[in-house]
Amino acid sequence: MKAVSVSSAAISNAMRYSQTRMQVDLVKAQKEMDSGRVADTGLALGARSAQAVNFHRDLDRLNALVDSNALVSARLKSTQDSLGQIVSVTQDLVNALTVAVAGDSPDSVTAKSGSTMLQSLTTILNSSMNGEYLFAGTNTDVRPVEDYLDPASPAKAAFDAAFHARFGFTKDDPAAADISAADIESFITDLVEPQFLGAGWEANWSNATDQTIVSRIALNETTPASVSANNEGLRKAAMAAVLAYEAFSGNLGEEAKSAVARRAQALAGEAIADLGQLQSQTGIIQNRVSEASTRINTQIDLFERHIIDLEGVDPYEAANRVNDLMAHIQTSFALTARIQQLSLLNYLT
């Protein structure tokens, strides 16, 4: 019979190796307990791990769409609020022009209404969100409209140049009092209108693009997600404000000012109608985005259930496994400490 010696060092090393393995298993068990899913998908699922990868990829795409839709919804809400403000200031201008047509308002009050609307319109159209201009179309990093009241404004210079070219003097000249209603209406139609409703708008006023931002709100659905400052309703609102400001801050006669006030009043009314339609269109898009997000969230729930079916673990079983491993590791530590205290010297003494 052959005797085999076993040293305390060999036993201690075996215990340390066992501890290392249990600690690795403990890390995996804790991960499964915290996440509710297997720690190693490939090891647990084998050939079905490719299916799990596809589910995770599709889930990430859907979550990205939901996040994107949240930004689109926020942009559209800000746009709706801005359009509502523009409609409000335009209505204020209509009220001021109505009084001016009746001849019951000082010129300074009507001119002030026009300049106030121009200031508000410029501020609102140049508003931004997350560093992107709301009304710039696809040029989201460029300020959409120039300030007409700025002394260096090209739009203001174009209007003054057109007035001088047509009549031979400025609107502040005393001779402006002799301009007839027919002449001022012809001037508005022939020279002023193209500056707003024609090529002059993009040349002197707007840096925005006609093309608006198009966002993907679902895997197979896209939608316009912004409003351009080049919208006709916004152009009409700006033209009405300029006519009110320029006509009632110069030396035009009563007949000419009344004609301008009626034209500006009509333009402002058309602008309000156009902007109301634009608000309706924007509201429809908001509903589309909301409904798309609802559908996507339903798909997300479905994918998460499939993933749990593939990768899910029993939380109670995972917790029991963690507790068992911790108890074994503690016991192993205690035994290792006892073995390390064994020595021949202690035995002899």
MIZAPA-158059 format. One record per residue (C-alpha): residue number from 0; x negated, y, z negated. Coordinates in steps of 0.02 Angstrom, whole numbers, plus 50000, padded with zeros to 5 digits. Example, Ala and Ser with C-alpha at 12.3 -4.5 7.8 and 13.67 -1.06 7.14 Angstrom:
> num|u|v|w
> 0|49385|49775|49610
> 1|49316|49947|49643
This chain:
> num|u|v|w
> 0|50000|50000|50000
> 1|49930|50168|50052
> 2|49947|50318|49938
> 3|49988|50486|50017
> 4|49940|50642|49925
> 5|50054|50794|49925
> 6|49982|50958|49870
> 7|50075|51103|49793
> 8|50007|51214|49934
> 9|50091|51104|50066
> 10|50255|51113|49973
> 11|50239|51302|49956
> 12|50204|51324|50142
> 13|50353|51215|50186
> 14|50463|51322|50075
> 15|50400|51482|50155
> 16|50436|51413|50329
> 17|50612|51367|50273
> 18|50635|51542|50203
> 19|50583|51622|50367
> 20|50709|51519|50464
> 21|50848|51558|50340
> 22|50807|51744|50349
> 23|50821|51741|50539
> 24|50987|51649|50524
> 25|51043|51777|50394
> 26|51011|51922|50513
> 27|51116|51838|50648
> 28|51254|51794|50524
> 29|51260|51973|50458
> 30|51270|52040|50636
> 31|51415|51922|50674
> 32|51503|51970|50513
> 33|51486|52157|50551
> 34|51531|52151|50737
> 35|51654|52008|50735
> 36|51564|51935|50887
> 37|51429|51805|50916
> 38|51252|51871|50893
> 39|51181|51784|51047
> 40|51306|51783|51190
> 41|51199|51677|51306
> 42|51168|51545|51174
> 43|51349|51538|51119
> 44|51436|51547|51289
> 45|51311|51467|51406
> 46|51374|51478|51586
> 47|51522|51584|51531
> 48|51406|51725|51476
> 49|51416|51797|51654
> 50|51604|51818|51629
> 51|51572|51912|51467
> 52|51448|52026|51554
> 53|51576|52068|51689
> 54|51707|52106|51557
> 55|51588|52223|51465
> 56|51542|52311|51628
> 57|51724|52340|51674
> 58|51762|52396|51497
> 59|51622|52525|51503
> 60|51690|52593|51668
> 61|51864|52609|51596
> 62|51801|52696|51439
> 63|51702|52817|51548
> 64|51861|52858|51645
> 65|51956|52892|51484
> 66|51818|53011|51425
> 67|51816|53096|51596
> 68|52006|53114|51593
> 69|51995|53198|51424
> 70|51881|53331|51499
> 71|51995|53349|51651
> 72|52146|53371|51537
> 73|52056|53503|51436
> 74|52007|53597|51595
> 75|52185|53590|51662
> 76|52256|53651|51497
> 77|52137|53799|51496
> 78|52185|53834|51676
> 79|52370|53829|51632
> 80|52342|53949|51487
> 81|52244|54066|51601
> 82|52380|54063|51735
> 83|52509|54103|51603
> 84|52408|54254|51548
> 85|52393|54314|51727
> 86|52580|54298|51753
> 87|52607|54398|51593
> 88|52494|54544|51643
> 89|52568|54542|51819
> 90|52742|54556|51746
> 91|52682|54704|51643
> 92|52623|54785|51804
> 93|52792|54752|51887
> 94|52877|54839|51741
> 95|52761|54989|51755
> 96|52787|55000|51943
> 97|52976|54989|51922
> 98|52970|55142|51811
> 99|52851|55228|51933
> 100|52968|55198|52081
> 101|53108|55279|51981
> 102|52993|55428|51951
> 103|53005|55414|51761
> 104|52822|55380|51723
> 105|52667|55490|51725
> 106|52538|55446|51857
> 107|52407|55413|51723
> 108|52515|55279|51643
> 109|52540|55186|51807
> 110|52355|55202|51852
> 111|52311|55136|51679
> 112|52426|54987|51705
> 113|52334|54948|51867
> 114|52161|54963|51788
> 115|52214|54860|51637
> 116|52275|54721|51749
> 117|52114|54725|51850
> 118|52013|54708|51691
> 119|52121|54565|51628
> 120|52122|54477|51796
> 121|51932|54487|51810
> 122|51907|54424|51633
> 123|52029|54279|51653
> 124|51967|54223|51824
> 125|51787|54227|51760
> 126|51827|54121|51607
> 127|51728|53962|51583
> 128|51734|53798|51489
> 129|51583|53692|51443
> 130|51474|53807|51547
> 131|51582|53788|51705
> 132|51691|53925|51779
> 133|51873|53869|51789
> 134|51921|53964|51948
> 135|51761|53946|52048
> 136|51814|53794|52150
> 137|51662|53684|52174
> 138|51542|53829|52136
> 139|51563|53799|51951
> 140|51399|53885|51907
> 141|51440|54048|51998
> 142|51552|54186|51929
> 143|51710|54179|52037
> 144|51758|54363|52059
> 145|51672|54531|52054
> 146|51730|54671|51940
> 147|51824|54797|52048
> 148|51802|54935|51918
> 149|51612|54917|51920
> 150|51535|55069|52006
> 151|51430|54950|52110
> 152|51578|54843|52161
> 153|51577|54799|52348
> 154|51767|54783|52343
> 155|51786|54960|52278
> 156|51662|55025|52407
> 157|51757|54935|52546
> 158|51923|55013|52492
> 159|51850|55188|52482
> 160|51765|55167|52651
> 161|51927|55107|52731
> 162|52024|55254|52659
> 163|51895|55380|52721
> 164|51887|55298|52892
> 165|52076|55307|52911
> 166|52110|55482|52844
> 167|51941|55571|52853
> 168|51936|55615|52668
> 169|51942|55527|52498
> 170|52098|55494|52396
> 171|52041|55627|52272
> 172|52036|55762|52407
> 173|52178|55891|52400
> 174|52219|55846|52580
> 175|52277|55674|52519
> 176|52438|55757|52461
> 177|52492|55775|52642
> 178|52483|55589|52683
> 179|52655|55526|52732
> 180|52737|55366|52674
> 181|52725|55293|52849
> 182|52539|55331|52858
> 183|52500|55254|52689
> 184|52603|55099|52729
> 185|52511|55081|52894
> 186|52346|55100|52802
> 187|52394|54964|52678
> 188|52449|54843|52815
> 189|52305|54873|52936
> 190|52156|54901|52820
> 191|52194|54855|52641
> 192|52286|54692|52666
> 193|52141|54608|52761
> 194|52028|54649|52613
> 195|52134|54538|52502
> 196|52232|54416|52610
> 197|52100|54404|52747
> 198|51912|54382|52762
> 199|51877|54534|52653
> 200|51922|54437|52496
> 201|51778|54314|52511
> 202|51662|54450|52578
> 203|51690|54577|52439
> 204|51783|54494|52297
> 205|51763|54308|52278
> 206|51616|54189|52258
> 207|51733|54041|52236
> 208|51762|53904|52363
> 209|51931|53856|52436
> 210|51890|53676|52397
> 211|51930|53631|52218
> 212|51855|53499|52105
> 213|51919|53323|52139
> 214|51908|53203|51991
> 215|51930|53016|51985
> 216|52063|52982|51854
> 217|52080|52795|51885
> 218|51984|52659|51975
> 219|52088|52687|52132
> 220|52156|52864|52106
> 221|52085|53039|52124
> 222|52164|53210|52102
> 223|52120|53396|52118
> 224|52068|53455|51945
> 225|52045|53643|51962
> 226|52117|53802|52037
> 227|52019|53918|52151
> 228|52016|54107|52133
> 229|52051|54110|52320
> 230|52232|54058|52290
> 231|52350|54175|52381
> 232|52449|54216|52225
> 233|52292|54278|52138
> 234|52246|54382|52290
> 235|52417|54464|52292
> 236|52405|54502|52106
> 237|52235|54585|52132
> 238|52299|54686|52280
> 239|52450|54749|52183
> 240|52338|54803|52039
> 241|52217|54895|52155
> 242|52359|54985|52246
> 243|52432|55043|52081
> 244|52264|55100|52015
> 245|52205|55189|52173
> 246|52371|55271|52222
> 247|52408|55344|52052
> 248|52230|55399|52009
> 249|52208|55508|52164
> 250|52296|55657|52243
> 251|52426|55567|52347
> 252|52594|55652|52365
> 253|52754|55588|52285
> 254|52817|55513|52447
> 255|52656|55414|52475
> 256|52643|55359|52293
> 257|52822|55298|52295
> 258|52788|55197|52453
> 259|52631|55121|52375
> 260|52725|55081|52214
> 261|52862|54989|52310
> 262|52733|54890|52408
> 263|52634|54847|52251
> 264|52793|54799|52160
> 265|52841|54679|52300
> 266|52667|54604|52303
> 267|52667|54580|52114
> 268|52835|54493|52124
> 269|52771|54377|52261
> 270|52616|54344|52156
> 271|52721|54292|52006
> 272|52821|54172|52115
> 273|52663|54098|52191
> 274|52580|54080|52021
> 275|52735|53997|51952
> 276|52724|53867|52090
> 277|52538|53847|52054
> 278|52578|53817|51870
> 279|52703|53683|51920
> 280|52575|53596|52030
> 281|52447|53603|51891
> 282|52575|53531|51770
> 283|52608|53386|51888
> 284|52422|53350|51894
> 285|52415|53355|51703
> 286|52551|53224|51696
> 287|52458|53115|51822
> 288|52300|53123|51717
> 289|52396|53082|51558
> 290|52485|52934|51638
> 291|52321|52871|51712
> 292|52240|52875|51540
> 293|52387|52780|51467
> 294|52371|52644|51599
> 295|52183|52634|51574
> 296|52202|52617|51385
> 297|52318|52471|51416
> 298|52185|52391|51527
> 299|52053|52425|51395
> 300|52157|52333|51264
> 301|52173|52186|51382
> 302|51986|52178|51417
> 303|51946|52191|51232
> 304|52060|52044|51196
> 305|51974|51940|51330
> 306|51804|51986|51258
> 307|51859|51939|51083
> 308|51925|51773|51148
> 309|51754|51739|51224
> 310|51637|51811|51093
> 311|51741|51824|50937
> 312|51697|51734|50775
> 313|51800|51695|50622
> 314|51760|51838|50501
> 315|51790|51728|50347
> 316|51677|51593|50414
> 317|51543|51723|50454
> 318|51556|51796|50279
> 319|51542|51623|50199
> 320|51390|51585|50306
> 321|51306|51746|50248
> 322|51343|51706|50065
> 323|51277|51527|50083
> 324|51116|51584|50167
> 325|51086|51717|50036
> 326|51112|51589|49898
> 327|50992|51466|49983
> 328|50861|51602|50007
> 329|50871|51654|49825
> 330|50856|51472|49771
> 331|50708|51450|49888
> 332|50623|51602|49815
> 333|50647|51535|49640
> 334|50576|51363|49686
> 335|50428|51441|49775
> 336|50389|51544|49622
> 337|50395|51387|49513
> 338|50282|51289|49630
> 339|50156|51430|49638
> 340|50144|51423|49447
> 341|50091|51239|49453
> 342|49905|51213|49419
> 343|49795|51078|49345
> 344|49735|51199|49212
> 345|49912|51226|49150
> 346|49942|51037|49150
> 347|49786|51000|49047
> 348|49822|51135|48922
